[in-house]
Amino acid sequence: PLLEPFVGTWDATALTVQSVADTSIVVHLLENGVSYITIYESGNYQSTISVGGAPFTEFGSIAVTEAVLTLRPNNGDPVTRSYEFVTTAVVRLDGPTDWDFNLDDVDDPANLHMEMQRR
């Protein structure tokens, strides 16, 4: 029953990563890209993100508890995000991630913030 409100296709309306070391550094990923996810009743998902014209699609399964959503990609480590429904058609996601802020091929600790709207 906790998965049910997530079923459908969601478009990202905000997607940022903020440096943990220097919180003044924020990258707005949707300035040059798009991100969307389709969540199926089966508990599987398909997620696509395209930044700078290079699309990346991921497939996996999703688990939902009272306040935490966990994406388990078929090829990769699980990703956990806290979530909050603003309305039945808008959800916010927050959680830790890594990002290469200075383009030195080394990912740095970051916080991800995402807002999604039901299509």
Secondary structure as UniProt FT lines:
FT   HELIX           4..6
FT   STRAND          8..19
FT   TURN            23..24
FT   STRAND          26..28
FT   HELIX           29..32
FT   STRAND          33..39
FT   TURN            41..42
FT   STRAND          44..51
FT   TURN            52..53
FT   STRAND          54..64
FT   STRAND          68..73
FT   TURN            74..75
FT   STRAND          79..87
FT   TURN            88..89
FT   STRAND          90..99
FT   TURN            101..102
FT   STRAND          108..118
//
